[in-house]
Amino acid sequence: MENIKKNYELILTKINDIHKSSSFSKQKLPKLVAVSKKQEDYRVDKILACGQKIFGENRVQEAISRWKKRLETNIDLELRLIGPLQTNKVKQSLNFFNVIETIDREKIAIEISKKFHNKVKTKSFYIQVNTGNEPQKSGIDPLQADTFISYCIKDLNLPITGLMCIPPIHEEPSMHFLLLQKIAFRNNLSELSMGMSSDYEDAIKFGATSIRIGSLLFGKRKG
């Protein structure tokens, strides 16, 4: 039987310790985003009981069915979309998620800008950068990132506050975190969503402001 409370406390301690000894210790402590996608409800309720407030979901419909009722009694939750967004789900997403981390192409950026206004729930967007240029992965080519960031902010008037990446599974993640950090720095973006269960410690050392943890927190998903 998984011990979610113990996992949670251990991860928070590690985040604090690694951050304190990193080059970014003067910056704010990285946020833990609990990746609740495909997790069983009892596990989600356990982590809620521990005091976790930020959750990441991959699919819009799954997130709505999981969180709609829970939001009635947990008004201070922050929900993030960390999976690909389809154009036909943009309006729904803007009214449900606090943060959308996966602007990954011009088409979706334009669709968001058409539906975005100051009354939607989403107040912050990250651009997903495909740091490894993997054809099977979503995200902007790193060489086009500066131009795309500028386009989203200046032409589409979107509140882009950060970047997100998922390094290639068989490569050293640190060089991808460093690349994302450099792109963010030169574009004056303060948020870096990077690092998952297998590499979050490296991500913190390279300036992650939020890390996305699933299996290390909840245990293995069923199915």
CYANA upper distance limits for C-alpha pairs under 8 A (distance plus 0.5 A):
  2 GLU  CA    218 PHE  CA      7.69
  2 GLU  CA    219 GLY  CA      6.67
  3 ASN  CA      7 ASN  CA      6.75
  4 ILE  CA      8 TYR  CA      6.46
  4 ILE  CA     43 ARG  CA      8.04
  4 ILE  CA     46 LYS  CA      7.44
  4 ILE  CA     47 ILE  CA      7.14
  4 ILE  CA    217 LEU  CA      6.59
  4 ILE  CA    218 PHE  CA      6.25
  4 ILE  CA    219 GLY  CA      8.22
  5 LYS  CA      9 GLU  CA      6.73
  5 LYS  CA     46 LYS  CA      7.96
  5 LYS  CA     47 ILE  CA      7.37
  5 LYS  CA     50 CYS  CA      6.88
  6 LYS  CA     10 LEU  CA      6.63
  7 ASN  CA     11 ILE  CA      6.67
  7 ASN  CA    216 LEU  CA      7.53
  7 ASN  CA    217 LEU  CA      5.88
  7 ASN  CA    218 PHE  CA      8.22
  8 TYR  CA     12 LEU  CA      6.75
  8 TYR  CA     47 ILE  CA      8.17
  8 TYR  CA     50 CYS  CA      8.32
  8 TYR  CA    217 LEU  CA      6.45
  9 GLU  CA     13 THR  CA      6.68
 10 LEU  CA     14 LYS  CA      6.72
 11 ILE  CA     15 ILE  CA      6.58
 11 ILE  CA    217 LEU  CA      8.24
 12 LEU  CA     16 ASN  CA      6.74
 12 LEU  CA     32 LEU  CA      8.20
 13 THR  CA     17 ASP  CA      6.64
 14 LYS  CA     18 ILE  CA      6.43
 14 LYS  CA    201 GLU  CA      8.49
 15 ILE  CA     19 HIS  CA      6.44
 15 ILE  CA     29 LEU  CA      8.27
 15 ILE  CA     30 PRO  CA      7.61
 15 ILE  CA    201 GLU  CA      7.96
 15 ILE  CA    204 ILE  CA      7.94
 16 ASN  CA     20 LYS  CA      6.52
 16 ASN  CA     29 LEU  CA      7.43
 17 ASP  CA     21 SER  CA      6.99
 18 ILE  CA     22 SER  CA      6.62
 18 ILE  CA    201 GLU  CA      7.42
 18 ILE  CA    204 ILE  CA      7.36
 18 ILE  CA    205 LYS  CA      7.51
 19 HIS  CA     23 SER  CA      8.46
 19 HIS  CA     24 PHE  CA      7.21
 19 HIS  CA     25 SER  CA      5.98
 19 HIS  CA     29 LEU  CA      7.24
 19 HIS  CA     30 PRO  CA      8.13
 19 HIS  CA    204 ILE  CA      6.64
 19 HIS  CA    205 LYS  CA      7.28
 20 LYS  CA     24 PHE  CA      8.26
 20 LYS  CA     25 SER  CA      5.35
 21 SER  CA     25 SER  CA      7.00
 22 SER  CA    204 ILE  CA      8.09
 22 SER  CA    205 LYS  CA      5.86
 23 SER  CA    205 LYS  CA      7.46
 23 SER  CA    206 PHE  CA      8.43
 23 SER  CA    207 GLY  CA      8.43
 24 PHE  CA    205 LYS  CA      7.83
 24 PHE  CA    206 PHE  CA      8.25
 24 PHE  CA    207 GLY  CA      6.45
 25 SER  CA     29 LEU  CA      8.26
 28 LYS  CA    209 THR  CA      7.94
 29 LEU  CA    209 THR  CA      7.47
 30 PRO  CA    204 ILE  CA      7.73
 30 PRO  CA    208 ALA  CA      6.77
 30 PRO  CA    209 THR  CA      4.71
 30 PRO  CA    210 SER  CA      5.32
 30 PRO  CA    211 ILE  CA      7.44
 31 LYS  CA    209 THR  CA      6.61
 31 LYS  CA    210 SER  CA      4.89
 31 LYS  CA    211 ILE  CA      6.86
 32 LEU  CA     54 ILE  CA      7.42
 32 LEU  CA    210 SER  CA      6.36
 32 LEU  CA    211 ILE  CA      5.92
 32 LEU  CA    212 ARG  CA      6.93
 32 LEU  CA    213 ILE  CA      7.62
 33 VAL  CA     54 ILE  CA      5.65
 33 VAL  CA     55 PHE  CA      5.64
 33 VAL  CA     56 GLY  CA      6.46
 33 VAL  CA    210 SER  CA      7.15
 33 VAL  CA    211 ILE  CA      6.36
 33 VAL  CA    212 ARG  CA      5.25
 33 VAL  CA    213 ILE  CA      6.67
 34 ALA  CA     52 GLN  CA      8.19
 34 ALA  CA     54 ILE  CA      6.78
 34 ALA  CA     55 PHE  CA      5.16
 34 ALA  CA     56 GLY  CA      6.39
 34 ALA  CA    212 ARG  CA      6.58
 34 ALA  CA    213 ILE  CA      5.77
 34 ALA  CA    214 GLY  CA      6.44
 34 ALA  CA    217 LEU  CA      7.94
 35 VAL  CA     55 PHE  CA      6.28
 35 VAL  CA     56 GLY  CA      5.08
 35 VAL  CA     57 GLU  CA      6.68
 35 VAL  CA    212 ARG  CA      6.56
 35 VAL  CA    213 ILE  CA      6.00
 35 VAL  CA    214 GLY  CA      5.02
 36 SER  CA     44 VAL  CA      7.19
 36 SER  CA     55 PHE  CA      6.83
 36 SER  CA     56 GLY  CA      6.54
 36 SER  CA     57 GLU  CA      6.51
 36 SER  CA    214 GLY  CA      7.11
 37 LYS  CA     56 GLY  CA      7.60
 37 LYS  CA     57 GLU  CA      5.51
 37 LYS  CA     58 ASN  CA      6.54
 37 LYS  CA     59 ARG  CA      8.12
 37 LYS  CA     62 GLU  CA      8.21
 37 LYS  CA     63 ALA  CA      8.14
 38 LYS  CA    221 ARG  CA      7.50
 39 GLN  CA     43 ARG  CA      7.20
 39 GLN  CA     44 VAL  CA      7.40
 39 GLN  CA    218 PHE  CA      8.25
 39 GLN  CA    221 ARG  CA      6.63
 39 GLN  CA    222 LYS  CA      8.14
 40 GLU  CA     44 VAL  CA      7.19
 41 ASP  CA     45 ASP  CA      6.70
 41 ASP  CA     66 ARG  CA      8.29
 42 TYR  CA     46 LYS  CA      6.68
 43 ARG  CA     47 ILE  CA      6.97
 43 ARG  CA    218 PHE  CA      7.12
 44 VAL  CA     48 LEU  CA      6.71
 45 ASP  CA     49 ALA  CA      6.65
 46 LYS  CA     50 CYS  CA      7.06
 47 ILE  CA     51 GLY  CA      7.29
 47 ILE  CA     52 GLN  CA      6.45
 48 LEU  CA     52 GLN  CA      5.72
 48 LEU  CA     53 LYS  CA      7.48
 53 LYS  CA     76 ASP  CA      7.53
 53 LYS  CA     77 LEU  CA      5.35
 53 LYS  CA     78 GLU  CA      6.58
 54 ILE  CA     77 LEU  CA      6.50
 54 ILE  CA     78 GLU  CA      5.20
 54 ILE  CA     79 LEU  CA      6.44
 54 ILE  CA     80 ARG  CA      8.03
 55 PHE  CA     77 LEU  CA      8.29
 55 PHE  CA     78 GLU  CA      6.90
 55 PHE  CA     79 LEU  CA      5.61
 55 PHE  CA     80 ARG  CA      6.63
 56 GLY  CA     79 LEU  CA      6.54
 56 GLY  CA     80 ARG  CA      5.23
 56 GLY  CA     81 LEU  CA      6.31
 56 GLY  CA     82 ILE  CA      6.35
 56 GLY  CA    212 ARG  CA      7.81
 57 GLU  CA     62 GLU  CA      8.35
 57 GLU  CA     63 ALA  CA      6.44
 57 GLU  CA     79 LEU  CA      8.04
 57 GLU  CA     80 ARG  CA      6.80
 57 GLU  CA     81 LEU  CA      5.71
 57 GLU  CA     82 ILE  CA      6.25
 57 GLU  CA     83 GLY  CA      7.24
 58 ASN  CA     63 ALA  CA      8.14
 58 ASN  CA     81 LEU  CA      6.43
 58 ASN  CA     82 ILE  CA      5.76
 58 ASN  CA     83 GLY  CA      4.39
 58 ASN  CA     84 PRO  CA      7.48
 59 ARG  CA     63 ALA  CA      6.60
 59 ARG  CA     81 LEU  CA      7.98
 59 ARG  CA     83 GLY  CA      6.79
 59 ARG  CA     84 PRO  CA      8.19
 59 ARG  CA     85 LEU  CA      8.50
 60 VAL  CA     64 ILE  CA      6.77
 60 VAL  CA     81 LEU  CA      8.03
 60 VAL  CA     85 LEU  CA      8.46
 60 VAL  CA     89 LYS  CA      7.74
 60 VAL  CA     92 GLN  CA      8.37
 60 VAL  CA     93 SER  CA      7.14
 61 GLN  CA     65 SER  CA      6.72
 62 GLU  CA     66 ARG  CA      6.62
 63 ALA  CA     67 TRP  CA      6.38
 63 ALA  CA     68 LYS  CA      8.41
 64 ILE  CA     68 LYS  CA      5.81
 64 ILE  CA     96 PHE  CA      8.06
 65 SER  CA     69 LYS  CA      8.41
 66 ARG  CA     70 ARG  CA      7.94
 67 TRP  CA     71 LEU  CA      6.33
 68 LYS  CA     72 GLU  CA      7.64
 69 LYS  CA     73 THR  CA      8.02
 70 ARG  CA     74 ASN  CA      6.49
 71 LEU  CA     75 ILE  CA      5.94
 71 LEU  CA     77 LEU  CA      7.58
 78 GLU  CA     97 PHE  CA      8.03
 78 GLU  CA     98 ASN  CA      6.37
 78 GLU  CA     99 VAL  CA      8.31
 79 LEU  CA     96 PHE  CA      8.31
 79 LEU  CA     97 PHE  CA      5.65
 79 LEU  CA     98 ASN  CA      5.95
 79 LEU  CA     99 VAL  CA      7.15
 80 ARG  CA     97 PHE  CA      6.04
 80 ARG  CA     98 ASN  CA      6.48
 80 ARG  CA     99 VAL  CA      5.25
 80 ARG  CA    100 ILE  CA      6.17
 80 ARG  CA    101 GLU  CA      7.45
 81 LEU  CA     97 PHE  CA      6.97
 81 LEU  CA     99 VAL  CA      6.98
 81 LEU  CA    100 ILE  CA      5.34
 81 LEU  CA    101 GLU  CA      6.47
 81 LEU  CA    102 THR  CA      7.66
 82 ILE  CA    100 ILE  CA      7.24
 82 ILE  CA    101 GLU  CA      5.89
 82 ILE  CA    102 THR  CA      6.51
 83 GLY  CA    101 GLU  CA      8.35
 83 GLY  CA    102 THR  CA      6.93
 84 PRO  CA    102 THR  CA      6.53
 84 PRO  CA    104 ASP  CA      8.37
 84 PRO  CA    138 SER  CA      7.89
 85 LEU  CA     89 LYS  CA      7.27
 85 LEU  CA     90 VAL  CA      7.54
 85 LEU  CA    102 THR  CA      7.42
 85 LEU  CA    103 ILE  CA      8.17
 85 LEU  CA    108 ILE  CA      7.99
 86 GLN  CA     90 VAL  CA      7.21
 86 GLN  CA    108 ILE  CA      7.79
 87 THR  CA    107 LYS  CA      8.39
 87 THR  CA    108 ILE  CA      6.43
 87 THR  CA    111 GLU  CA      6.91
 89 LYS  CA     93 SER  CA      6.58
 90 VAL  CA     94 LEU  CA      6.64
 90 VAL  CA    111 GLU  CA      7.64
 90 VAL  CA    112 ILE  CA      6.72
 90 VAL  CA    115 LYS  CA      8.01
 91 LYS  CA     95 ASN  CA      7.05
 91 LYS  CA    112 ILE  CA      8.27
 91 LYS  CA    115 LYS  CA      6.74
 92 GLN  CA     96 PHE  CA      6.87
 93 SER  CA     97 PHE  CA      6.25
 93 SER  CA    122 THR  CA      8.38
 94 LEU  CA     98 ASN  CA      8.37
 94 LEU  CA    115 LYS  CA      8.45
 94 LEU  CA    116 PHE  CA      7.75
 94 LEU  CA    120 VAL  CA      6.19
 94 LEU  CA    121 LYS  CA      6.34
 94 LEU  CA    122 THR  CA      5.66
 95 ASN  CA    120 VAL  CA      5.69
 95 ASN  CA    121 LYS  CA      5.38
 95 ASN  CA    122 THR  CA      7.14
 96 PHE  CA    121 LYS  CA      6.56
 96 PHE  CA    122 THR  CA      7.72
 97 PHE  CA    121 LYS  CA      6.77
 97 PHE  CA    122 THR  CA      6.02
 98 ASN  CA    121 LYS  CA      6.14
 98 ASN  CA    122 THR  CA      4.81
 98 ASN  CA    123 LYS  CA      6.62
 98 ASN  CA    124 SER  CA      7.46
 99 VAL  CA    122 THR  CA      5.92
 99 VAL  CA    123 LYS  CA      6.96
 99 VAL  CA    124 SER  CA      5.59
 99 VAL  CA    125 PHE  CA      6.27
 99 VAL  CA    126 TYR  CA      8.29
100 ILE  CA    122 THR  CA      7.54
100 ILE  CA    124 SER  CA      7.23
100 ILE  CA    125 PHE  CA      5.50
100 ILE  CA    126 TYR  CA      6.82
101 GLU  CA    125 PHE  CA      6.15
101 GLU  CA    126 TYR  CA      4.79
101 GLU  CA    127 ILE  CA      6.71
101 GLU  CA    128 GLN  CA      7.15
101 GLU  CA    163 LEU  CA      7.86
101 GLU  CA    164 MET  CA      6.91
101 GLU  CA    193 SER  CA      8.40
102 THR  CA    125 PHE  CA      8.17
102 THR  CA    126 TYR  CA      6.62
102 THR  CA    127 ILE  CA      6.16
102 THR  CA    128 GLN  CA      5.54
102 THR  CA    139 GLY  CA      8.22
102 THR  CA    164 MET  CA      7.78
103 ILE  CA    108 ILE  CA      7.06
103 ILE  CA    109 ALA  CA      6.68
103 ILE  CA    125 PHE  CA      7.79
103 ILE  CA    126 TYR  CA      6.84
103 ILE  CA    127 ILE  CA      5.18
103 ILE  CA    128 GLN  CA      6.22
103 ILE  CA    139 GLY  CA      8.08
104 ASP  CA    108 ILE  CA      7.72
104 ASP  CA    109 ALA  CA      8.27
104 ASP  CA    127 ILE  CA      6.55
104 ASP  CA    128 GLN  CA      5.65
104 ASP  CA    129 VAL  CA      7.55
104 ASP  CA    138 SER  CA      6.58
104 ASP  CA    139 GLY  CA      4.83
104 ASP  CA    140 ILE  CA      6.10
105 ARG  CA    109 ALA  CA      6.95
105 ARG  CA    139 GLY  CA      7.26
105 ARG  CA    140 ILE  CA      6.94
106 GLU  CA    110 ILE  CA      6.68
106 GLU  CA    148 PHE  CA      8.34
107 LYS  CA    111 GLU  CA      6.81
108 ILE  CA    112 ILE  CA      6.60
109 ALA  CA    113 SER  CA      6.71
109 ALA  CA    152 CYS  CA      7.36
109 ALA  CA    156 LEU  CA      8.28
110 ILE  CA    114 LYS  CA      6.84
110 ILE  CA    156 LEU  CA      7.54
111 GLU  CA    115 LYS  CA      7.07
112 ILE  CA    116 PHE  CA      6.24
113 SER  CA    156 LEU  CA      6.34
113 SER  CA    157 ASN  CA      7.83
113 SER  CA    158 LEU  CA      7.10
116 PHE  CA    120 VAL  CA      7.24
123 LYS  CA    159 PRO  CA      7.53
124 SER  CA    159 PRO  CA      6.13
124 SER  CA    160 ILE  CA      6.66
124 SER  CA    161 THR  CA      6.66
125 PHE  CA    158 LEU  CA      8.09
125 PHE  CA    159 PRO  CA      6.65
125 PHE  CA    160 ILE  CA      5.29
125 PHE  CA    161 THR  CA      6.47
125 PHE  CA    162 GLY  CA      7.33
126 TYR  CA    160 ILE  CA      6.20
126 TYR  CA    161 THR  CA      6.47
126 TYR  CA    162 GLY  CA      5.03
126 TYR  CA    163 LEU  CA      5.26
126 TYR  CA    164 MET  CA      6.77
126 TYR  CA    191 GLU  CA      8.42
127 ILE  CA    139 GLY  CA      8.21
127 ILE  CA    140 ILE  CA      8.28
127 ILE  CA    149 ILE  CA      7.99
127 ILE  CA    160 ILE  CA      7.80
127 ILE  CA    162 GLY  CA      7.04
127 ILE  CA    163 LEU  CA      5.28
127 ILE  CA    164 MET  CA      6.57
128 GLN  CA    138 SER  CA      7.94
128 GLN  CA    139 GLY  CA      5.34
128 GLN  CA    140 ILE  CA      6.82
128 GLN  CA    163 LEU  CA      6.27
128 GLN  CA    164 MET  CA      5.13
128 GLN  CA    165 CYS  CA      6.13
129 VAL  CA    138 SER  CA      8.35
129 VAL  CA    139 GLY  CA      5.03
129 VAL  CA    140 ILE  CA      5.11
129 VAL  CA    141 ASP  CA      6.82
129 VAL  CA    142 PRO  CA      6.70
129 VAL  CA    145 ALA  CA      7.62
129 VAL  CA    163 LEU  CA      7.41
129 VAL  CA    164 MET  CA      6.67
129 VAL  CA    165 CYS  CA      5.87
129 VAL  CA    180 LEU  CA      8.06
130 ASN  CA    134 GLU  CA      7.25
130 ASN  CA    137 LYS  CA      7.34
130 ASN  CA    138 SER  CA      6.90
130 ASN  CA    139 GLY  CA      4.86
130 ASN  CA    140 ILE  CA      5.88
130 ASN  CA    141 ASP  CA      6.13
130 ASN  CA    142 PRO  CA      7.10
130 ASN  CA    165 CYS  CA      6.80
130 ASN  CA    166 ILE  CA      7.72
130 ASN  CA    167 PRO  CA      8.28
131 THR  CA    141 ASP  CA      7.40
131 THR  CA    142 PRO  CA      6.38
131 THR  CA    165 CYS  CA      7.16
131 THR  CA    166 ILE  CA      8.05
131 THR  CA    167 PRO  CA      7.00
131 THR  CA    176 HIS  CA      6.39
131 THR  CA    179 LEU  CA      7.78
131 THR  CA    180 LEU  CA      7.81
132 GLY  CA    167 PRO  CA      6.84
132 GLY  CA    168 PRO  CA      6.44
132 GLY  CA    176 HIS  CA      7.82
133 ASN  CA    137 LYS  CA      8.32
133 ASN  CA    141 ASP  CA      6.69
133 ASN  CA    142 PRO  CA      8.27
134 GLU  CA    168 PRO  CA      7.98
139 GLY  CA    165 CYS  CA      8.40
140 ILE  CA    144 GLN  CA      7.17
140 ILE  CA    145 ALA  CA      6.57
140 ILE  CA    148 PHE  CA      8.43
141 ASP  CA    145 ALA  CA      6.71
142 PRO  CA    146 ASP  CA      8.42
144 GLN  CA    148 PHE  CA      6.68
145 ALA  CA    149 ILE  CA      6.45
145 ALA  CA    183 ILE  CA      7.95
146 ASP  CA    150 SER  CA      6.72
146 ASP  CA    183 ILE  CA      7.68
146 ASP  CA    187 ASN  CA      7.45
147 THR  CA    151 TYR  CA      6.64
148 PHE  CA    152 CYS  CA      6.67
149 ILE  CA    153 ILE  CA      6.75
149 ILE  CA    160 ILE  CA      8.18
149 ILE  CA    187 ASN  CA      8.12
150 SER  CA    154 LYS  CA      6.18
150 SER  CA    155 ASP  CA      8.02
151 TYR  CA    155 ASP  CA      5.54
151 TYR  CA    156 LEU  CA      7.02
152 CYS  CA    156 LEU  CA      5.41
152 CYS  CA    157 ASN  CA      6.81
152 CYS  CA    158 LEU  CA      6.27
152 CYS  CA    160 ILE  CA      7.80
153 ILE  CA    157 ASN  CA      5.29
153 ILE  CA    158 LEU  CA      5.60
153 ILE  CA    159 PRO  CA      7.04
153 ILE  CA    160 ILE  CA      6.84
154 LYS  CA    158 LEU  CA      8.30
160 ILE  CA    189 LEU  CA      8.19
161 THR  CA    189 LEU  CA      5.90
161 THR  CA    190 SER  CA      6.73
161 THR  CA    191 GLU  CA      6.45
162 GLY  CA    184 ALA  CA      7.42
162 GLY  CA    189 LEU  CA      5.68
162 GLY  CA    190 SER  CA      6.35
162 GLY  CA    191 GLU  CA      4.61
162 GLY  CA    192 LEU  CA      6.05
162 GLY  CA    193 SER  CA      7.94
163 LEU  CA    180 LEU  CA      7.64
163 LEU  CA    184 ALA  CA      7.19
163 LEU  CA    189 LEU  CA      8.10
163 LEU  CA    191 GLU  CA      6.89
163 LEU  CA    192 LEU  CA      5.70
163 LEU  CA    193 SER  CA      6.71
164 MET  CA    180 LEU  CA      8.21
164 MET  CA    192 LEU  CA      6.48
164 MET  CA    193 SER  CA      5.13
164 MET  CA    194 MET  CA      6.34
165 CYS  CA    176 HIS  CA      8.50
165 CYS  CA    177 PHE  CA      8.36
165 CYS  CA    180 LEU  CA      7.84
165 CYS  CA    193 SER  CA      7.40
165 CYS  CA    194 MET  CA      6.24
166 ILE  CA    194 MET  CA      7.38
166 ILE  CA    195 GLY  CA      8.02
167 PRO  CA    171 GLU  CA      7.80
167 PRO  CA    173 PRO  CA      6.14
167 PRO  CA    176 HIS  CA      6.49
167 PRO  CA    177 PHE  CA      8.32
168 PRO  CA    173 PRO  CA      7.85
172 GLU  CA    176 HIS  CA      8.17
173 PRO  CA    177 PHE  CA      6.83
173 PRO  CA    199 ASP  CA      7.51
173 PRO  CA    202 ASP  CA      7.96
173 PRO  CA    203 ALA  CA      8.46
174 SER  CA    178 LEU  CA      6.61
174 SER  CA    202 ASP  CA      6.65
174 SER  CA    203 ALA  CA      7.46
174 SER  CA    206 PHE  CA      7.88
175 MET  CA    179 LEU  CA      6.67
176 HIS  CA    180 LEU  CA      6.75
177 PHE  CA    181 GLN  CA      6.59
177 PHE  CA    194 MET  CA      7.48
177 PHE  CA    203 ALA  CA      6.68
177 PHE  CA    206 PHE  CA      6.65
178 LEU  CA    182 LYS  CA      6.71
178 LEU  CA    206 PHE  CA      6.63
179 LEU  CA    183 ILE  CA      6.85
180 LEU  CA    184 ALA  CA      6.66
180 LEU  CA    192 LEU  CA      8.19
181 GLN  CA    185 PHE  CA      6.60
181 GLN  CA    192 LEU  CA      7.67
181 GLN  CA    206 PHE  CA      7.60
181 GLN  CA    207 GLY  CA      7.47
182 LYS  CA    186 ARG  CA      6.79
183 ILE  CA    187 ASN  CA      6.81
184 ALA  CA    188 ASN  CA      6.52
184 ALA  CA    189 LEU  CA      5.40
184 ALA  CA    190 SER  CA      7.42
184 ALA  CA    191 GLU  CA      8.31
184 ALA  CA    192 LEU  CA      8.07
185 PHE  CA    189 LEU  CA      6.66
185 PHE  CA    190 SER  CA      8.04
191 GLU  CA    208 ALA  CA      7.99
191 GLU  CA    209 THR  CA      6.16
191 GLU  CA    210 SER  CA      8.13
192 LEU  CA    207 GLY  CA      7.66
192 LEU  CA    208 ALA  CA      5.47
192 LEU  CA    209 THR  CA      5.63
192 LEU  CA    210 SER  CA      6.87
193 SER  CA    208 ALA  CA      6.46
193 SER  CA    209 THR  CA      6.65
193 SER  CA    210 SER  CA      5.35
193 SER  CA    211 ILE  CA      6.34
193 SER  CA    212 ARG  CA      7.98
194 MET  CA    200 TYR  CA      7.79
194 MET  CA    203 ALA  CA      6.44
194 MET  CA    208 ALA  CA      6.23
194 MET  CA    209 THR  CA      8.35
194 MET  CA    210 SER  CA      7.05
194 MET  CA    211 ILE  CA      5.97
194 MET  CA    212 ARG  CA      7.59
195 GLY  CA    199 ASP  CA      5.81
195 GLY  CA    200 TYR  CA      4.46
195 GLY  CA    201 GLU  CA      7.88
195 GLY  CA    202 ASP  CA      7.83
195 GLY  CA    203 ALA  CA      5.46
195 GLY  CA    204 ILE  CA      8.07
195 GLY  CA    208 ALA  CA      7.86
195 GLY  CA    210 SER  CA      8.39
195 GLY  CA    211 ILE  CA      5.55
195 GLY  CA    212 ARG  CA      6.68
195 GLY  CA    213 ILE  CA      8.43
196 MET  CA    200 TYR  CA      5.46
196 MET  CA    211 ILE  CA      6.53
196 MET  CA    212 ARG  CA      5.42
196 MET  CA    213 ILE  CA      5.62
196 MET  CA    214 GLY  CA      8.02
197 SER  CA    212 ARG  CA      7.76
197 SER  CA    213 ILE  CA      5.58
197 SER  CA    214 GLY  CA      6.99
197 SER  CA    215 SER  CA      7.03
197 SER  CA    216 LEU  CA      5.99
199 ASP  CA    203 ALA  CA      6.95
200 TYR  CA    204 ILE  CA      6.75
200 TYR  CA    211 ILE  CA      6.75
200 TYR  CA    212 ARG  CA      8.36
201 GLU  CA    205 LYS  CA      7.13
202 ASP  CA    206 PHE  CA      7.03
203 ALA  CA    207 GLY  CA      6.99
203 ALA  CA    208 ALA  CA      5.89
203 ALA  CA    211 ILE  CA      8.15
204 ILE  CA    208 ALA  CA      5.31
204 ILE  CA    209 THR  CA      8.00
204 ILE  CA    211 ILE  CA      8.44
213 ILE  CA    217 LEU  CA      6.84
214 GLY  CA    218 PHE  CA      6.50
214 GLY  CA    219 GLY  CA      7.99
215 SER  CA    219 GLY  CA      5.07
215 SER  CA    220 LYS  CA      5.72
215 SER  CA    221 ARG  CA      7.52
216 LEU  CA    220 LYS  CA      8.41
